[in-house]
Amino acid sequence: MATYASSDWATRQFCPTCGPGLFWRSNDGAVTMVSAQAFDDPSAFVLEDEFCIESKPDTLRPWRGIGRA
């Protein structure tokens, strides 16, 4: 796993071989986000929210009635 300081307040961890992001972690340690794509079967998770995405996985329902393309 490789780490990239993506901003002044957070780092991202990713696979240096194939590239996908796996974790996002605030520098103060208060928040860690794990990508569902980090797991063998991401469809096993019920996704309830979205955060900074350009497109959504098929398993993510529209949030509070807001549809995504």
N, C-alpha and C positions, 0 to 999 in steps of 0.2 A: 504494500500500500504506500502511496506517495501522498504528500501533503503540499497544498498550495495556499498561500496567504492571499485569499481572493479579495479581501478588503481590510480596512483598519479594524474591523470588529469581528471578523470570522475567518475560518480556514475551511478548506474543502479537502476531503480525502478521496482518492480515486485510484483505480487500477493503472499502474504505469505501463502495463503490457497492452491492454486493450482499450483503456481510456475512460470508461464510464465512471461518473461520479457516484460514490457510495454513501458518503456522509457529509454533512454540513455541521459545523460546530462553532458556536459563539466563543470568542476568546476568553470570556469570563466563565465559561463552562456551564452557564445557566440553561442553554438550549443545545440539544443535539438532534439533528434530523437524519433519519436513515431512509435511503431510497428504497422503495418497494422493489425496484429492479435489482437490488443487491441480493435478492433471494431467488432460489431455483424456480419457485412457482409464485410470482407476484400476484396471481389471481386468487391466491389463498387468503389475501387480506381484503377487508372491507374498508375502502378508502372513504374518509369522511370530509376531507378538506383538500384544498389545493394551495400551493404556495409557489409563486414565481415560476409558472410553467408557460411555455409557448404553445404547447398542445397537450391534450390530456390522454392518459391511457384509457382503453375501452372500459376498464373496471371502475372508473371514476364517474359517479353520477353528477349531474349539474348541481352546483352548490347554491342553496337557497333560491332555486328557480332560475339561476343565471346559466344559460347554455354556453357551451364552448364549441368552437369550430374544430 
